Amino acid sequence: MTAATGVVEVVITAADPEWLAGFTRRLVEERLAACGQQVAAIRSIYRWDGAVQDDPEARVALHTRAELVDKIIERANAEHPYDVPCVLAMPVVAGNPAYLDWVFKETGS
């Protein structure tokens, strides 16, 4: 496979692991993501409102089609409890062809 697999990994973080699991489930049910692999405990250090913050968070890595990223961002902006949710999409440059095919079959219309 080449960099043009059409699959991306979308990372989203949130303070509440249960909220993030529910959000992930809705995205999978609606075929916006094939799966989400969640890490329930991470530590985020960042600058917000002029001060450095140090907070526990959860993180999910969604596997989906590149063409669905805008819809995921739209949903996160509408539903996420943060004013500015972290949503980052990274291209999958290569992978197991059978897995990449599965991602395509489980996403979209």
N, C-alpha and C positions, 0 to 999 in steps of 0.2 A: 504494500500500500504506500501511497505517497502522501504528501502534506494535504492533498486535496481529497481527503476521505469524506469530508462533509459532516464529520462528527466533531463535537466539541464537548469539553468538560466545563460545566458552569458551577462555580463556587459561590455559595451564599452562606452568610453567617447570621446568627441571631443570638440574643441573650437567653432565650428560653428554648431548650432542646425539644420540649414537647410541641411547642408552636411550630418549630422548624420541621419536625417529623410530620405533623399534620399538613403543613404547606407542601412538603415533598410528596406526600400521599396524594394530595389533590392534583398536583402537576402530573404524576404518573397516571392517575385515573383518567385525566383529561388528555393523555397522550402527548403532553408537552415535554415529557422526559421518559426515557425507557426505564431508568432506575435512579435512585439516589443513595449514595453511601455516606452515612452520617457518622461523624465523630462527635460524641456528646460533650466532651470537655476539652476546650482549647483555651489559651490565654491570649487576649488581644491587647496590645499596647499601641496606643494611637493618640494623636492630638485632636481634640474636639473643643470648640468654644474657648480656644486660647490656653488650654491646659492639657497636660499629658494624662491620659486615662490608662488604667490597667484593670481590665475586666475579664471575668470568665465568659465564654461564649461557646456555642456549638457551631459546627461547620458541616455543610453537606456538599458533596461533589455529584452533580447531576450529569448523566450521559444523555445527549440529545443531538438533534440535527442543528447545524449552524443556522438554518433558516428559521428556527423557532426561538432563538435567543431574544429577539425583540419582544415577543409575546411574554416570555418569562420575566424580562425586565419590567414590562408593563404591569404584570401581576404582582411582582415584588413591590413596585412603587405604590400600588393600590392597597395591598394587604399587609405589608410588613410593618411592624410597630416602630421601626426606626424612621427618622426623618430622611436619612440618606442611607438606604440599605446597600451593603456590599454585594454586588453581583458582578462577577468577572467570568468571561468566557475565554477559554484557551483552546486553540485548535489541537485536535488529535492528529499527529503527523503519521502515525502508523499504529497498527494493532492487529489482533487476531481477525482475519477476514470474516469468520463466522460470527464473532461478537459484533463487529461493525454492522454486518447485515441484520443481526437481531435488533440493534439499536434502531435501524431504519424501519424495520417491520413493526416495532412497538411504538413508534412516534408518528406524528402527523395525522392526516385524516383517514 
